[in-house]
Amino acid sequence: MSDNRNAAPQAPKQNPEKDPEDWPTGDEPMTGPQRSYLKTLCQEANESFDDNLTKAEASKRIDELQERTGRGKNRQAGGSSSSRQ
Protein backbone atom coordinates (compact mmCIF):
# COMPACT_ATOMS: atom_id res chain seq x y z
CA MET A 1 0.00 0.00 0.00
CA SER A 2 1.43 3.42 -0.87
CA ASP A 3 1.76 6.30 1.56
CA ASN A 4 0.02 9.44 0.23
CA ARG A 5 0.97 11.76 3.10
CA ASN A 6 3.71 13.39 1.03
CA ALA A 7 1.71 13.59 -2.18
CA ALA A 8 1.06 17.05 -3.59
CA PRO A 9 -2.45 18.32 -2.85
CA GLN A 10 -4.78 18.12 -5.81
CA ALA A 11 -6.85 21.05 -6.97
CA PRO A 12 -10.55 20.74 -6.19
CA LYS A 13 -12.62 19.46 -9.06
CA GLN A 14 -14.77 22.09 -10.72
CA ASN A 15 -18.40 21.36 -11.41
CA PRO A 16 -19.04 21.45 -15.13
CA GLU A 17 -21.73 23.92 -16.13
CA LYS A 18 -24.93 22.28 -17.27
CA ASP A 19 -26.79 23.59 -20.25
CA PRO A 20 -29.79 25.53 -18.90
CA GLU A 21 -32.02 23.30 -21.03
CA ASP A 22 -30.89 20.38 -18.84
CA TRP A 23 -31.72 22.03 -15.51
CA PRO A 24 -34.44 20.15 -13.61
CA THR A 25 -35.89 23.50 -12.50
CA GLY A 26 -35.16 25.41 -15.71
CA ASP A 27 -38.84 25.86 -16.48
CA GLU A 28 -39.51 27.66 -13.18
CA PRO A 29 -39.74 31.48 -13.13
CA MET A 30 -36.41 33.29 -13.07
CA THR A 31 -34.92 33.99 -9.66
CA GLY A 32 -34.80 37.39 -8.00
CA PRO A 33 -31.06 37.80 -8.61
CA GLN A 34 -31.52 36.83 -12.27
CA ARG A 35 -34.34 39.38 -12.62
CA SER A 36 -32.27 42.16 -11.07
CA TYR A 37 -29.13 41.46 -13.10
CA LEU A 38 -31.07 40.97 -16.31
CA LYS A 39 -32.83 44.33 -15.83
CA THR A 40 -29.42 45.99 -15.44
CA LEU A 41 -28.03 44.29 -18.54
CA CYS A 42 -31.12 45.18 -20.57
CA GLN A 43 -30.76 48.84 -19.60
CA GLU A 44 -27.06 48.86 -20.52
CA ALA A 45 -27.76 47.19 -23.87
CA ASN A 46 -30.86 49.30 -24.60
CA GLU A 47 -32.92 46.11 -24.85
CA SER A 48 -36.42 45.45 -23.59
CA PHE A 49 -36.80 43.42 -20.39
CA ASP A 50 -39.10 40.38 -20.39
CA ASP A 51 -40.33 39.67 -16.86
CA ASN A 52 -41.84 36.32 -17.88
CA LEU A 53 -38.68 34.35 -18.65
CA THR A 54 -37.93 31.00 -17.04
CA LYS A 55 -34.70 30.34 -15.16
CA ALA A 56 -33.19 28.69 -18.23
CA GLU A 57 -34.31 31.45 -20.61
CA ALA A 58 -33.05 34.15 -18.25
CA SER A 59 -29.67 32.45 -17.98
CA LYS A 60 -29.30 32.32 -21.75
CA ARG A 61 -30.41 35.95 -22.10
CA ILE A 62 -27.93 37.01 -19.42
CA ASP A 63 -25.13 35.23 -21.29
CA GLU A 64 -26.10 36.98 -24.54
CA LEU A 65 -26.29 40.41 -22.95
CA GLN A 66 -23.05 39.95 -21.02
CA GLU A 67 -21.26 39.47 -24.30
CA ARG A 68 -22.92 42.55 -25.81
CA THR A 69 -22.22 44.79 -22.82
CA GLY A 70 -18.69 43.60 -22.10
CA ARG A 71 -19.68 41.98 -18.81
CA GLY A 72 -19.01 38.47 -20.10
CA LYS A 73 -17.32 35.68 -18.14
CA ASN A 74 -14.06 36.16 -20.04
CA ARG A 75 -13.63 39.75 -18.95
CA GLN A 76 -10.00 40.50 -18.03
CA ALA A 77 -10.65 42.01 -14.60
CA GLY A 78 -12.98 39.22 -13.53
CA GLY A 79 -16.62 39.94 -13.04
CA SER A 80 -19.72 38.02 -12.47
CA SER A 81 -20.98 35.22 -14.60
CA SER A 82 -24.62 34.58 -15.16
CA SER A 83 -26.76 33.44 -12.31
CA ARG A 84 -26.68 29.75 -12.83
CA GLN A 85 -28.95 27.39 -10.99
Helices and strands as residue ranges (DSSP letters): G 20-22, H 32-45, H 55-69
